Amino acid sequence: MSAGGVVTIPSPTAHPSMVSRLLEKINPGTDTTANVWLGDDGRLYIGFQYLRRYAMLPKIARQKPVPLWPSAMPSGSAYQDVRISSYIKAQLDRIWPKIKSTILEHGGKRTILLCGLSYGAVLSQAAALRFKLEEPDADYDLRAVTWNGFKWVNAAGAKLIEQRLGGNLLPLIVSERNFRGELRWDPIPHVPAGVNQTWAYIGNMVFVAAQSGCFMPAREAPNFFMNGTAAAVLRNFRRFIRYTGRYHHAGPAQRGMWKATRNAQPSIEGHQVSHLEVC
């Protein structure tokens, strides 16, 4: 679809479907494509595309810890200990001038929502953090919702994200309970694991159940099947591959969010639920 195209997004509730207009495709046909949409709800949506070429996966696995962008680190900054992924830093640099100018031009008083899945999730998180650091005094309602992102910051970086974004970032992980009631989830948020202990989890990750749309803070999970050691990675490799294929892609995320939306809003049958259901 070219810029100016309109799409109707069906609603799983009694609310009318949303009509969105595509304002722009940023860097189309590449691994750093971002689509900018203006919804009839008044929100500006910037969606970052997932990885198009699996040949780039080794680069993600070999990502090195590097300092923040110079523009995000004022002189004498307290962020000297923060490290981010060299790969994500380089990829965001390719489109950042356009992303930032789009936010500044169209953001105004409307809510700006950055979103993405997997690699796109990490670009969304990085873009949200960079904007908050470069424009600390800007009065913009900037938020990010992401699905199944991998690790890309160290512990100091995770703390910085919590400080700067707080509740304006919702990093979701697709999960499911099997017939025995055991919790399973996408393992990609554990990556990189077992090879380099530099990388840290973002602290406020939340599971969203693909089959029911309910939510649970990831920290409340009984245990992660990988504990970050090389032995655990090898021991659980077969399970890692199986769960990645089951939970990492867009389908399970879409099913979970569709059901979560029905849970949170009056449904077509008129059933009212005034809160998000917790697993």
N, C-alpha and C positions, 0 to 999 in steps of 0.2 A: 504494500500500500504506500502511496506517495503522500507527501505532506498535504494537508487539507482534507484528506479522507476522513470519513465519519464511520464509526462502528457503534452498534448497540450492544451493550453488555447485559444479558438477561439476569434478572434478580431471582434468588432462591426464596424470597419472601414475598409478602403482599405488596411491598413497595414497588414503584415503577422501575423499569429497567433504566440503566444510566446510559446516556449517549456521550461518547467521547470523540473529540476531534484531534487527529494527529497533527501537531504543530510542526514537528521536525524529526528527521532521522539524523542523528549525529554519527559521523564516521560509519556509514552503512556498509554491510558486507564484510566486516572485519570482526576480530575478537573484542573490540572495544565499542561495539554498536550500542547506542542508547536511543530509545524512542521517547519523545516528549509529547504527552497528551494533555489536553485541557478537558476536564470532565464538566458536564452540565451541573455538577454539584459545586462548581467553583474551585475545585482543587486542581493543582498542577501535578501531574504524575510524570516521573522520569524513571523508566524501566531499563535496567542494564541487562543486556543479553547474556545468556549462559555461554560457556566455552564452545566455540564452533569446531575447533580442530583438536582432536585428542593428542596430536603430536606436541601440543603445548604442555601436557601434563608433566613431563620430566622437568620442565622449567619451574613449575610450581613446586615439585618435590625438592628441587635444588635451591629454592629461594633463600636468600641470605638476609640477615638482619641489618638494616641500614637506618640512619637517622631520618627524622621527619623532613618534610619539604622545608627548605630555607624560609619560604614565605610564611610558614606556619610556626616558625621559631624565632620570636623576637630576641634581640640581644639580651643576654643574661637570663634566658628562658629557663624555667624549671623543668623543661621537657628534655633535658640533655640525655637522660637515661632511656627515653622511649626509643624503641626500635620497631620498624615495620618491614614488611616483605619487600625485597628489592624488585620482585616481579610485579607486584601490585602497584608499587610506586611508579615504576616505568610505564605501566599500562594506563594508569589514571592520568599521567602527565600528557599522554597523547590527546586526550579529549577534555582536559580540565578547563582550558580557557573558554571553550564553548559551553561546557556544563555550567560554569560559574556565571557567565554572561547571561545564559538562559534563566537561571535562578534570579539574578538581579533584575532582568528585564520583565519577566512574567510573574515573579513571586509576589511582590507588593504585599498586600494584606491577606492574600489567600494562603491556605495551607499547601505546603510543598511536600509531596510524598515520594521518597526514593525507594525503589524496590528492585529485587533481583533474586535469582535462584542460583545456588552453588557459587560459581565464579562471579556471576552477576551480583550475588548477595554481598560478596566481599567488596566489589567495586562500589556498591551502594553505601556500605558502612564507611569505606575510606573517603568517599565523596562527602558524606555527611560530616565526618570528623574534620576534614580539611576545610570545609566551608565555615564551620564553627570556629576553627582556629584562626583562619584568615580574616574573618569578619566578626570578631567577638562582640561588637557593639551594634551589629545589624539586628533590627527587630523583625526577624523572619520566623514564621511558624514552620520550621523544617523538621521533618520526621523521616524515619526509615523503617520499613518492614522487610525482613529478609528471610529466606528459607535455605536451610542446609548449607550455610557458608563454612569454609574451612578456616583454620587458624592463620592469622597474618600479622599479629602483634605479639610483643613480649608482655610480661606481667605489668610493667610500667605503662605500656600502651593500653592494656585492658583497663587499668585503673583510670587512665586519661579519658578513654571512651565513656566510662561510667560517669566521670565528673562532668564532661562536656555534653553528652547526649542524654544520659539518664533514662527516664521513661519515654523519651522521644525516639528510642531505638528498641525495636522488638525483633530479636533474632530467634526465629522459629526453627525447630527441628521436627521433621515428619516422623511420627511414631505409630505404633499399633500394638495391641495386645493379642497374643495368640489364643488358641482355644483353651489353654491352661491358665490364661490370665497373666502370662509373663509379658513384661514390657520389652518391646524391640524398637529400634530406631535406626535412622540413617547414620552410618559410621563416619561419613566424610567430615563432620565437625571435629573428629579426633585427629585429622590429618593436618600437618605432618606430625607423626607420632613415632616414638621408638628410635628415630635417627638423630634428631636434634631437639634437645630439651629447651631451646630458646622460646618456642611458641607457646602462648597461653590461651586458655578459653576466655571468651567474653562472659562476664559473670552472670548476666541476667537472661541466659538462654531458656527458652520455653518449648516444651514438647507440644505439638498439636497432633491429635489422633486422626489418622486418615479415615477410620471407619465411623467415628462418632463426632468429630469436631470439637472434642473437649480439650482442655489445656492443663498442663502440669509443669511447674518449674523443673528444669533439668536437674538441679541440685538435689531434688527429692527422689530421684531415681534410685532404686536399691543399689545399683552399681553399674558402671560402664563396663562392657565386656572387654574393653581394651584399657590398660592402665598406663599406657605411655612408654612401656619398655619394649625393646626390640623382641624379646622372647614372646611377649604377649601379642605383638603384631603377627609374628610367624605362627603362633599357636592358633590364632583366630582368623587366619588369612581366608580360609574357605568361607567362614561365616561373614567376614568382611565383604567379600565379593557378592555373596547372596543378598545380604541386607542392602548393599549399595544398589543393586539391580532392582530391589523391591521398593525402596523408599526414597531414593535420591532424585528421581526425575519429577517432571512437572505434574504428571497425572495424580499421584497420591497427594501432593500439596494442594492441588485444585480441589480434590474431593474433600479433604479436611477443612479447607477454608469455606467451601460451599456449605458444608454441614454446620460449621461454626457460625456462619452468618444466619442460618435458619435458627440456630439455638438462641442467638442474641436478639432476634427481631420477631415480631408477630409473623407467623407463617401463613401460608395460603389457607390453611384450615382454621386460622384464628387463634392458635395456641400462643400464649404470651409467655415469654421468658425474659425477665428484666436484667439478667446478668449472663456473663459468659460461663458456661459449664466447666467445672474443674474435674479432671479425672479422679 
